[in-house]
Amino acid sequence: MDGGDDAELVARCLRGDVEAFEPLVARYQRVLFGVALRFIGDREDARDATQNAFVKAYEKLCTYDPSHRFFSWIYRIVVNESLNLRQRRPAHQRLDEGLASSESPYAEAEAHETAERVQAGLLQLSPGHREVVVLRHFAELSYSDISDALGLPEKTVKSRLYTARQRLGQILLTEDGIR
């Protein structure tokens, strides 16, 4: 069940219908988790950041402005939660959750290594550059949606994404010892 548009669901929550928040969680949980994961680099911490963002969003629903997209509003909350959580927690090794696969062990190891290198590269980007890469390539948002989410002109989004891709490429090439 779709549940209605975001502003309508928020209005229902504000009138006391606590169940109206569930469709919002269902609609955005996956993409916000992906954003948090790319900002933090750890699945458990990303789950915590996403859950904390939804709790904060629910508690602060009265501050949501329905003239703006709900996704843009909650996106800012999850980014802030992710950055705060990352600063508070020490870096640690993660266990690979996808140990079983139908791919060959070599292909799986290579894919895992590539994903780890990209994640490490993303974490070296500035938050502004990281967020445009994450929203475009991992959350698969359009330039227009990224523009709305970040409150930036679309041209700025494209320019920032270009710069971020160049920087990420330099980081990955340097790690390979090519440069």
N, C-alpha and C positions, 0 to 999 in steps of 0.2 A: 504494500500500500504506500503510495507516494506521500500522502498526508497533507498536501497543500504547499503553497509557496512559503518561502522562509519567513517573510514578514508576518504572514498570517499565523504561522506556527508560534512565532515569538509573541505575538499579541495574545494568542490563546494561553501561552505559559504565563504571561503577565496577569491574565485574568484568573489564574489559579489552576489551569489544566496542566498538571505536571507531566502527563503522558504526551503532550504535544511536543516535548523536547526530544522524544525518542526518534522521530523521523529525521530530525536535524543531525543527531548523532549518527544514525545509519547512513545518511547522505554524505557526510563529510569525514567520518572516522578514518576511512582507508587513506584518503589523500592527505589528511593532516598527519597521520602516522608516518606516511612516506616523507613528508616534509621534515618532521621531527627526527626521523631516522637519519636523514641526510645532514641535518645540522649537528646531531649529537654523535652519530656513528655507532650506537649501541642499541640493540632492539629493546631490551628491558627498560633502559632509560627513555627511549622514544615512546614506549607504551606509557610510562609514568608521565612524561611531558604532555602527551595527548590527553590522557585522563585528567590531569590537572587543568589543562586548557578548557576542557568541557565543563569541569566543575566551576572554574572561574567564570566562564561564559554564562552559565546558568545563574550563578550568584549575581552577576552584573548585567543581566538581560535588560534591566531598566535603562542602561546607558547606551544600548544599541539604537542607532539612528536608522529607521526603516527606509530612508531615502538613499541609503548606500546598501551594497550587497552584503548579506550576512557572512558569506565566505570571506570577504575582505576583512571584516571585523574579527572573526574568529581566527583567521590566518595570522593576524598580528599577535593575537594572544598566544597561539601555539609557538610562534617564532620566539617571542619573549620567554616563554616557559622553557623552550629548548635551550636558549642561550644561558638562562639562569641556571638550569640544571647542569649544563656542561661546565659552567664555571665552578659550581659547588662540588662536583664529583671528580675524584682523581681518575686519570686514564687507567684502563685495565684491559686485559686481553678478553676477547669474546670467544665463546665456543661456537663453532659453525653449526647452525641449526639444520643445514641441508646436507648432512653427511651421506644420506642414502640417495642415490640417483640412478637413473637408467643410463646416463652417459658413462663413457669410459673413465676410469680413474684419472687418466692424464688430462682429458678434456675438462673434467670437473675441477681438477686442481688448477688448471690454467684459467678457467672462468672465475674461480674463486680468487685467484691471485690478481686478475685484472680488476675485479670488483673491489678488492681491498685497496689496490693502487688508486683507483678512481676516487674511492671514499676518502683516502688519505689526502689526495690532491684537493678534493672539495673542502676539506677541513683547513687547508692552508689558504684558501681564498678569504677575502674580507667577507663579512656577513652580507653586505650589499650585493657583491658578485655571486656569492654562494646561493642566495635566495632566488636570483633570476635563473640560474642554471637548474636548481632544484624544481622550481615551478614549471619551467619549460620542458625539461627532459625527463623528469621523474614524476611530476604531478600531471604532465602533459596538458598544461593550460595554454590557451592561445595568447598572443601578444596583448590582445585587448583585455583578456581576463587578468593577466599579470599586471597590466597597467592599472586596472581597477583595484586589485588586491594590494598593490604597493602605493597607490595614490601618486603614480608617476605618469608623465606623458608617454604614449606608446613609442615615440622616437627615442626617448631616454631608455626605455626598457630594451629596445633593439641595440642601442649603442652599448649599454651596460652588459648585455648578453654577449655581444661580440668581444668586448674587452675581457670578460670572464672566460670565454672559451679560449682566447689567445693565452691568457695567463695559465689556465688549467693545462693547456697543451705544453707550455714551457715547463711547468712543474713535472708533468709526466715524462717529458723528454729528458729532463735533468735527472730524474730518478732512474731512468734506463741507462744513464751514463753516455747518452748520445751527445749531450752538450757539455 
